[in-house]
Amino acid sequence: LKEGVVYKESAFKVQTPEAETGKLVVRVEGPDSACKATISDQGGGCSQVTYTPKQPGDYLVHVTLDGEKIPGSAFKVQVKPNLARDARAEGPGLSTATVRAAAKFKVYTKGPDAGSLEVQ
């Protein structure tokens, strides 16, 4: 519960005492608005929470049980741009290659957070 990626589902688990029957509420606040969180009961006092951030930036994840904040809440999460979503590659070097010869192709990115590119 430290970082996420835009348009990629993020998940974390909340463990409560098995005897606890209180209402678990999770609220995810992003740079411009709230982000829908889904809570799934896993049994044994464990719940899985999922959410999908729609933009990069700092998010706060508030977790309460029966209206009381759990220890550490609100949690700060840094959401990074999804560079793969805004990039594409094309060219002959992607379909065939020769050992010790250059494989030529182009990578196209878009958006203000296009970032840097590393080819390995």
Secondary structure, 3 states (H helix, E strand, C coil): CCEEECCCCEEEEEECCCCCCCCEEEEEECCCCEECEEEEEEECCEEEEEECCCCCEEEEEEEEECCEECCCCCEEEEEECCHHHHEEEECHHHCCCCCCCCCCCEEEECCCCCCCCCCC
